[in-house]
Amino acid sequence: MGMSKSKATVKIAGFGGQGVVLASIILGRAAILDGNHSAQTASYGSESRGAECRSEVVISSNQIDYPLVDKVETLIIMSQPALSKYIDDVTPGGTLLIDPDTVRSIPDRQDVSVIPIPATRTAERLGRRIVANMVMLGALQARTGVVSERALHKAIEEYVPLRTIELNINAALEGKKLLAG
């Protein structure tokens, strides 16, 4: 962010089991490693796996008094139901990162940047579908700069199982590459 803006808001949504909440925790931790403040909220459907799941992260250079947000600047969508449910939550001028492998019909919002990130396909190529969330985080970092790449990688190291650190960081790097095209 370069913190020229004092606040950034991100919502990540998909099915339980896609690592939505872990991704938001890592994002929030990266913000703190960058010297900012962060607040993270999450909600699960009634049954975790397969039900919809979403998480919001607020990143700010100042203390965060109120962590709940109605509208976000960046929306990461990993399932079709999540898209239908949250498409209106992204502010005009905002960014929508979607996984075309899991979201078939893209809404027509002329006022937001819609960026397809084939996270699931990329994760499968790396050998573990579960790291699609890290592919998305890498793409988010490269696109928005809400956290630094260094902090993102350090936060990933702190939160994923030791033997999967390399895989998860590779996934984040692949996400960044997807944007470079």
C-alpha positions as CSV (number, residue, x, y, z in Angstrom):
1,M,0.0,0.0,0.0
2,G,2.9,2.3,0.7
3,M,0.3,3.4,3.2
4,S,-0.6,6.4,1.2
5,K,-4.1,5.3,1.9
6,S,-4.4,4.7,5.6
7,K,-6.8,1.7,5.2
8,A,-7.4,-1.3,3.0
9,T,-10.2,-3.8,3.1
10,V,-10.3,-7.3,1.7
11,K,-13.0,-10.0,1.7
12,I,-12.1,-13.6,0.8
13,A,-15.0,-16.0,0.2
14,G,-15.5,-19.5,-1.0
15,F,-16.4,-22.9,0.3
16,G,-15.3,-24.2,3.7
17,G,-12.2,-26.4,3.1
18,Q,-10.6,-24.0,0.6
19,G,-8.5,-22.3,3.2
20,V,-10.4,-19.0,3.2
21,V,-9.9,-18.3,6.8
22,L,-6.3,-19.3,6.9
23,A,-5.6,-17.0,4.0
24,S,-7.2,-14.1,5.8
25,I,-5.2,-14.8,9.0
26,I,-2.0,-14.9,7.0
27,L,-2.9,-11.7,5.3
28,G,-3.6,-10.0,8.6
29,R,-0.4,-11.3,10.1
30,A,1.6,-10.0,7.1
31,A,0.1,-6.5,7.7
32,I,1.4,-6.6,11.2
33,L,4.8,-7.7,10.1
34,D,4.8,-4.7,7.8
35,G,4.2,-2.5,10.9
36,N,0.5,-1.9,10.3
37,H,-2.6,-2.9,12.3
38,S,-5.0,-5.5,11.1
39,A,-8.4,-6.9,12.2
40,Q,-9.8,-10.1,10.8
41,T,-13.4,-11.5,11.1
42,A,-14.7,-14.8,9.7
43,S,-18.0,-16.6,9.3
44,Y,-18.7,-20.2,8.4
45,G,-21.9,-21.7,7.1
46,S,-23.7,-24.2,9.3
47,E,-21.5,-27.2,8.3
48,S,-17.9,-26.2,7.6
49,R,-16.8,-28.3,4.6
50,G,-18.7,-27.5,1.5
51,A,-20.7,-24.7,3.1
52,E,-19.9,-21.1,2.3
53,C,-17.3,-19.4,4.2
54,R,-16.0,-15.8,4.2
55,S,-13.5,-13.7,6.0
56,E,-12.7,-10.0,6.0
57,V,-9.4,-8.3,6.7
58,V,-9.0,-4.6,7.5
59,I,-5.5,-3.3,7.3
60,S,-4.7,0.2,8.6
61,S,-1.7,2.4,9.5
62,N,-3.8,3.5,12.5
63,Q,-5.5,1.6,15.3
64,I,-8.7,-0.1,14.0
65,D,-11.7,0.9,16.1
66,Y,-14.3,-0.9,14.1
67,P,-13.2,-4.1,12.3
68,L,-16.5,-4.8,10.6
69,V,-16.9,-3.6,7.0
70,D,-20.0,-3.6,4.7
71,K,-18.0,-2.7,1.6
72,V,-14.5,-3.8,0.6
73,E,-12.0,-2.5,-2.0
74,T,-10.8,-6.0,-2.8
75,L,-12.9,-9.1,-3.1
76,I,-11.4,-12.6,-3.7
77,I,-13.9,-15.2,-4.8
78,M,-13.3,-18.9,-4.9
79,S,-16.8,-20.3,-5.5
80,Q,-19.9,-19.4,-7.6
81,P,-22.3,-19.1,-4.6
82,A,-19.8,-16.7,-2.9
83,L,-19.8,-14.6,-6.0
84,S,-23.6,-14.3,-6.1
85,K,-23.7,-13.5,-2.4
86,Y,-20.9,-10.9,-2.2
87,I,-20.5,-9.3,-5.6
88,D,-22.3,-6.2,-4.3
89,D,-19.9,-5.8,-1.4
90,V,-17.0,-4.5,-3.6
91,T,-16.9,-0.7,-3.9
92,P,-16.9,1.0,-7.3
93,G,-13.3,1.2,-8.5
94,G,-12.5,-1.9,-6.5
95,T,-10.9,-5.1,-7.5
96,L,-12.5,-8.5,-7.9
97,L,-10.1,-11.5,-8.1
98,I,-11.9,-14.6,-9.2
99,D,-10.9,-18.2,-9.8
100,P,-12.3,-19.1,-13.3
101,D,-11.8,-22.8,-12.4
102,T,-14.5,-22.5,-9.7
103,V,-16.5,-19.5,-10.9
104,R,-18.1,-20.1,-14.2
105,S,-20.3,-17.1,-14.8
106,I,-18.6,-13.7,-14.2
107,P,-21.0,-10.9,-13.3
108,D,-21.1,-7.7,-15.4
109,R,-19.8,-5.0,-13.1
110,Q,-18.4,-2.3,-15.3
111,D,-17.3,-0.3,-12.2
112,V,-14.8,-2.9,-10.8
113,S,-11.6,-4.5,-12.2
114,V,-12.4,-8.2,-12.6
115,I,-9.2,-10.2,-12.7
116,P,-9.3,-14.0,-13.4
117,I,-6.7,-15.9,-11.3
118,P,-6.7,-19.6,-12.2
119,A,-5.7,-20.5,-8.6
120,T,-7.1,-24.0,-8.5
121,R,-5.5,-25.1,-11.8
122,T,-2.2,-23.6,-10.6
123,A,-2.4,-25.3,-7.3
124,E,-3.1,-28.6,-8.9
125,R,-0.1,-28.1,-11.2
126,L,2.0,-27.7,-8.0
127,G,0.5,-31.0,-6.7
128,R,-1.8,-29.8,-4.0
129,R,-5.2,-28.3,-4.8
130,I,-5.4,-26.9,-1.2
131,V,-2.8,-24.2,-1.9
132,A,-5.1,-22.4,-4.3
133,N,-5.6,-19.9,-1.4
134,M,-1.9,-19.1,-1.4
135,V,-2.0,-18.6,-5.2
136,M,-4.8,-16.0,-4.6
137,L,-2.8,-14.3,-1.8
138,G,0.3,-14.0,-4.1
139,A,-1.9,-12.5,-6.8
140,L,-3.5,-10.1,-4.2
141,Q,-0.2,-9.0,-3.0
142,A,1.2,-8.4,-6.5
143,R,-2.0,-6.6,-7.6
144,T,-2.7,-4.4,-4.6
145,G,0.4,-4.1,-2.4
146,V,-1.7,-4.1,0.7
147,V,1.1,-6.1,2.3
148,S,4.7,-6.5,1.2
149,E,5.8,-9.7,-0.5
150,R,8.4,-10.2,2.2
151,A,5.8,-10.0,5.0
152,L,3.4,-12.3,3.1
153,H,6.1,-15.0,2.8
154,K,7.1,-14.7,6.4
155,A,3.4,-14.9,7.6
156,I,3.0,-18.0,5.4
157,E,6.0,-19.6,7.1
158,E,4.5,-18.9,10.5
159,Y,1.1,-20.4,9.8
160,V,1.5,-23.4,7.5
161,P,2.9,-26.8,8.5
162,L,6.7,-26.9,8.4
163,R,6.9,-29.5,5.6
164,T,4.6,-27.4,3.4
165,I,6.3,-24.1,3.7
166,E,8.1,-24.3,0.4
167,L,4.9,-25.5,-1.4
168,N,2.9,-22.7,0.0
169,I,5.4,-20.0,-0.8
170,N,5.8,-21.4,-4.3
171,A,2.0,-21.1,-4.7
172,A,2.2,-17.5,-3.6
173,L,5.0,-16.8,-6.2
174,E,2.9,-18.5,-8.9
175,G,0.0,-16.3,-8.0
176,K,2.3,-13.2,-8.5
177,K,3.5,-14.7,-11.9
178,L,-0.1,-15.1,-13.1
179,L,-0.5,-11.3,-12.9
180,A,2.8,-10.6,-14.7
181,G,1.3,-12.8,-17.4
